[in-house]
């Protein structure tokens, strides 16, 4: 009986520190979507295009963990579906590296470069400007 109790106690201790990860798809989605909207707003201004307030952009992100499961730091893929005031839907995909601290780096997947461009894009005056939508960083609360 004592041996069974000891084993049960050891198993309970082993699992006590194994709570669910605060890194979840929902938290990542709620962080990526508004960051993306703000960056679209800033990018339009940098390129000399007509401004669209970030609040007028409808952005939704859908993310999944590459290794499977629904939580944890590591590699994630997020699809961002967004539309401006005229309502045309656009879809772009990002590869994310998410740290245990809730900070991430998002990089445009190669398949999405056709719509958003590479690391630099041409402004209306011909200048090459850094493409804020190509790669960006962000963080979210993990508590």
C-alpha positions as CSV (number, residue, x, y, z in Angstrom):
1,X,0.0,0.0,0.0
2,X,2.8,2.4,0.9
3,X,4.5,1.8,-2.4
4,X,1.3,2.6,-4.4
5,X,0.8,5.8,-2.4
6,X,4.4,6.8,-3.1
7,X,4.0,6.1,-6.8
8,X,0.8,8.1,-6.9
9,X,2.4,11.0,-5.1
10,X,5.3,11.0,-7.6
11,X,3.0,11.0,-10.6
12,X,0.9,13.8,-9.1
13,X,4.1,15.9,-8.6
14,X,5.3,15.2,-12.1
15,X,2.1,16.5,-13.5
16,X,1.7,19.4,-11.2
17,X,4.0,21.6,-13.3
18,X,2.4,20.5,-16.5
19,X,-0.4,23.0,-16.8
20,X,-1.7,24.1,-20.2
21,X,0.5,26.4,-22.2
22,X,-0.5,30.1,-22.3
23,X,0.6,30.1,-26.0
24,X,-2.7,29.3,-27.8
25,X,-4.0,29.8,-31.3
26,X,-6.7,32.2,-30.0
27,X,-4.1,34.4,-28.2
28,X,-1.9,34.4,-31.3
29,X,-4.8,35.2,-33.6
30,X,-6.0,38.1,-31.3
31,X,-2.4,39.5,-31.4
32,X,-1.6,39.1,-35.1
33,X,-4.9,40.6,-36.5
34,X,-4.7,44.1,-35.0
35,X,-0.9,44.3,-35.5
36,X,-1.5,43.4,-39.2
37,X,-4.2,46.1,-39.5
38,X,-2.0,48.7,-38.0
39,X,0.9,47.8,-40.3
40,X,-1.4,48.0,-43.4
41,X,-2.3,51.5,-42.3
42,X,1.3,52.5,-41.8
43,X,2.4,50.8,-45.1
44,X,-0.1,52.7,-47.2
45,X,1.1,56.0,-45.8
46,X,4.8,55.1,-46.4
47,X,4.0,54.2,-50.0
48,X,2.1,57.4,-50.7
49,X,-1.3,55.7,-51.2
50,X,-4.7,56.7,-49.9
51,X,-4.9,56.3,-46.2
52,X,-7.3,53.8,-44.7
53,X,-7.7,54.0,-40.9
54,X,-6.7,50.8,-39.2
55,X,-10.2,50.7,-37.7
56,X,-11.7,50.5,-41.2
57,X,-9.7,47.3,-42.1
58,X,-11.5,44.1,-41.2
59,X,-8.8,41.6,-40.3
60,X,-9.1,38.0,-39.0
61,X,-6.3,35.6,-38.4
62,X,-6.5,31.8,-38.2
63,X,-3.5,30.0,-36.8
64,X,-2.4,26.4,-36.3
65,X,0.7,24.9,-34.7
66,X,3.0,23.2,-37.3
67,X,3.9,20.3,-34.9
68,X,0.3,19.6,-34.1
69,X,-1.6,20.3,-31.0
70,X,-3.3,23.5,-30.1
71,X,-0.9,25.2,-27.7
72,X,2.8,25.8,-27.1
73,X,5.7,27.8,-28.3
74,X,7.3,27.0,-31.6
75,X,6.4,27.1,-35.2
76,X,2.9,28.3,-36.2
77,X,1.2,29.2,-39.5
78,X,-1.3,32.0,-39.6
79,X,-3.6,32.9,-42.5
80,X,-4.7,36.5,-42.4
81,X,-8.0,37.3,-44.2
82,X,-8.5,41.0,-44.6
83,X,-10.6,43.6,-46.4
84,X,-10.6,47.4,-46.7
85,X,-13.5,49.8,-47.0
86,X,-14.4,48.5,-50.5
87,X,-14.8,45.0,-49.2
88,X,-12.5,43.0,-51.5
89,X,-11.2,40.1,-49.5
90,X,-7.5,39.3,-49.5
91,X,-5.8,36.3,-48.0
92,X,-2.1,36.1,-46.9
93,X,-0.2,33.4,-45.0
94,X,2.6,34.0,-42.5
95,X,5.1,31.6,-40.9
96,X,5.4,32.5,-37.2
97,X,8.0,31.6,-34.6
98,X,6.4,32.0,-31.2
99,X,8.5,32.1,-28.0
100,X,7.4,30.9,-24.6
101,X,7.3,34.6,-23.5
102,X,4.4,35.4,-26.0
103,X,6.6,37.2,-28.5
104,X,6.6,36.2,-32.1
105,X,8.1,36.9,-35.5
106,X,5.9,36.7,-38.5
107,X,7.3,36.2,-42.0
108,X,5.3,36.3,-45.1
109,X,5.1,32.8,-46.7
110,X,6.6,32.5,-50.1
111,X,3.2,31.8,-51.7
112,X,1.9,35.2,-50.3
113,X,4.6,37.4,-51.8
114,X,2.6,37.7,-55.0
115,X,0.0,39.9,-53.3
116,X,2.0,41.8,-50.6
117,X,5.5,41.9,-52.3
118,X,8.9,41.1,-51.0
119,X,11.1,42.8,-48.3
120,X,10.9,46.1,-50.2
121,X,8.3,47.6,-52.4
122,X,8.0,50.7,-54.7
123,X,6.3,53.8,-53.4
124,X,4.2,55.9,-55.7
125,X,7.1,58.3,-56.2
126,X,9.4,55.4,-57.2
127,X,11.3,55.1,-53.9
128,X,12.0,51.6,-52.6
129,X,10.5,51.4,-49.1
130,X,10.7,48.6,-46.5
131,X,7.6,46.4,-46.7
132,X,6.2,46.5,-43.2
133,X,3.9,43.6,-44.1
134,X,6.7,41.3,-45.2
135,X,8.0,40.5,-41.7
136,X,7.0,41.9,-38.3
137,X,7.3,41.2,-34.7
138,X,4.8,41.4,-31.8
139,X,4.0,40.1,-28.4
140,X,0.9,39.2,-26.4
141,X,0.1,38.7,-22.8
142,X,0.6,35.2,-21.5
143,X,-0.9,35.6,-18.1
